[in-house]
Amino acid sequence: MITISDDNSPGRQRRAGAFFGRRKANPLKYSQTVLFEKLLPRLKLDLDEPAPENLQELFNCSANRIILEIGFGGGEHLVQRCGEQSETGFIGCEPFINGMGKALSAIDKHQVANIRLFDEDATRLLDWLPTDSLDIIYLLYPDPWPKKRHWKRRFVNTDNLDRFARVLKSGGEFRFATDIAHYVNWTLDHVHRNNAFVWQAQNDKDRTTPWTGWKSTRYEKKAIREGRDPVYLTFVHCNTKEG
Ligand SMILES: C[S@@+](CC[C@H](N)C(=O)[O-])C[C@H]1O[C@@H](n2cnc3c(N)ncnc32)[C@H](O)[C@@H]1O
């Protein structure tokens, strides 16, 4: 009998900047429960051990760049990027068990070798990662938390932008996509107040043009079906750590 922990304990929920979403929706397929038992433990980062100074050590490939995707959902974008960029090490973070199950199936099917996973709150992972270690952070269609009393749950906040600034290399990028106009303005405003990033947009077209090699995610497809327009924001990390 395979059991998957879906710990929703209040302690987990209350951590500052923590995960507020649901851990599980439908029952997993049997093949996915097997992957949780056999594959996830091989790929999951062990945060009880200190992070290696050089994240390349986490990967079997040469991993000359390291990319993190936070809240990857079913992993559509993440797994496609892994296949296209075999010399890049990818770290995917997703606490939603059904999303992780879907991603594990795709990783197994395509025999993805350049990936490591974390199935808990991304703020824990960010605090574990070494300073100046990432080339790109993707945050794609994060939960919008539309009610005002829930805005404080949004992943883009002052503390998490400080976390991004610490772990991104100078010149590294924070890439953000959403279909919610209020979250666009919220993010621009928060990043503007954090002096570690420069918004890379020359004109309005840049906001509506996805990054090269873009693979639409499940939430993006749903947004388009429902008539909302995707917005893509790229923020370049400029090194303010010395000064
Ligand atoms: C709206 S869904 C978008 C999923 C996917 N990126 C897409 O575009 O289809 C947001 C995802 O972020 C994940 N998430 C929310 N808070 C998180 C956190 N603190 N750490 C990691 N993932 C988180 C949720 O579990 C959920 O799967």
Ligand as a Chemical Component Dictionary entry (heavy atoms), coordinates in Angstrom:
data_LIG
# 
_chem_comp.id                   LIG 
_chem_comp.type                 NON-POLYMER 
_chem_comp.pdbx_formal_charge   0 
_chem_comp.three_letter_code    LIG 
# 
loop_
_chem_comp_atom.comp_id 
_chem_comp_atom.atom_id 
_chem_comp_atom.alt_atom_id 
_chem_comp_atom.type_symbol 
_chem_comp_atom.charge 
_chem_comp_atom.model_Cartn_x 
_chem_comp_atom.model_Cartn_y 
_chem_comp_atom.model_Cartn_z 
_chem_comp_atom.pdbx_ordinal 
LIG C1  C1  C 0  -2.603 28.832 -10.708 1  
LIG S1  S1  S 1  -1.527 27.484 -10.575 2  
LIG C2  C2  C 0  -0.514 27.632 -12.033 3  
LIG C3  C3  C 0  0.191  26.355 -12.387 4  
LIG C4  C4  C 0  1.094  26.437 -13.617 5  
LIG N1  N1  N 0  2.196  27.344 -13.410 6  
LIG C5  C5  C 0  0.324  26.818 -14.846 7  
LIG O1  O1  O 0  0.565  27.925 -15.370 8  
LIG O2  O2  O -1 -0.506 26.005 -15.304 9  
LIG C6  C6  C 0  -0.381 28.032 -9.315  10 
LIG C7  C7  C 0  0.488  26.913 -8.780  11 
LIG O3  O3  O 0  1.399  27.452 -7.827  12 
LIG C8  C8  C 0  1.576  26.501 -6.796  13 
LIG N2  N2  N 0  2.016  27.233 -5.592  14 
LIG C9  C9  C 0  1.284  28.084 -4.840  15 
LIG N3  N3  N 0  2.005  28.526 -3.801  16 
LIG C10 C10 C 0  3.217  27.923 -3.883  17 
LIG C11 C11 C 0  4.376  27.956 -3.068  18 
LIG N4  N4  N 0  4.440  28.686 -1.959  19 
LIG N5  N5  N 0  5.435  27.203 -3.457  20 
LIG C12 C12 C 0  5.376  26.453 -4.600  21 
LIG N6  N6  N 0  4.309  26.393 -5.395  22 
LIG C13 C13 C 0  3.237  27.103 -5.043  23 
LIG C14 C14 C 0  0.197  25.861 -6.635  24 
LIG O4  O4  O 0  0.260  24.580 -6.050  25 
LIG C15 C15 C 0  -0.302 25.830 -8.063  26 
LIG O5  O5  O 0  -0.057 24.590 -8.686  27 
# 
loop_
_chem_comp_bond.comp_id 
_chem_comp_bond.atom_id_1 
_chem_comp_bond.atom_id_2 
_chem_comp_bond.value_order 
_chem_comp_bond.pdbx_ordinal 
LIG C1  S1  SING 1  
LIG S1  C2  SING 2  
LIG S1  C6  SING 3  
LIG C2  C3  SING 4  
LIG C3  C4  SING 5  
LIG C4  N1  SING 6  
LIG C4  C5  SING 7  
LIG C5  O1  DOUB 8  
LIG C5  O2  SING 9  
LIG C6  C7  SING 10 
LIG C7  O3  SING 11 
LIG C7  C15 SING 12 
LIG O3  C8  SING 13 
LIG C8  N2  SING 14 
LIG C8  C14 SING 15 
LIG N2  C9  SING 16 
LIG N2  C13 SING 17 
LIG C9  N3  DOUB 18 
LIG N3  C10 SING 19 
LIG C10 C11 SING 20 
LIG C10 C13 DOUB 21 
LIG C11 N4  SING 22 
LIG C11 N5  DOUB 23 
LIG N5  C12 SING 24 
LIG C12 N6  DOUB 25 
LIG N6  C13 SING 26 
LIG C14 O4  SING 27 
LIG C14 C15 SING 28 
LIG C15 O5  SING 29 
# 
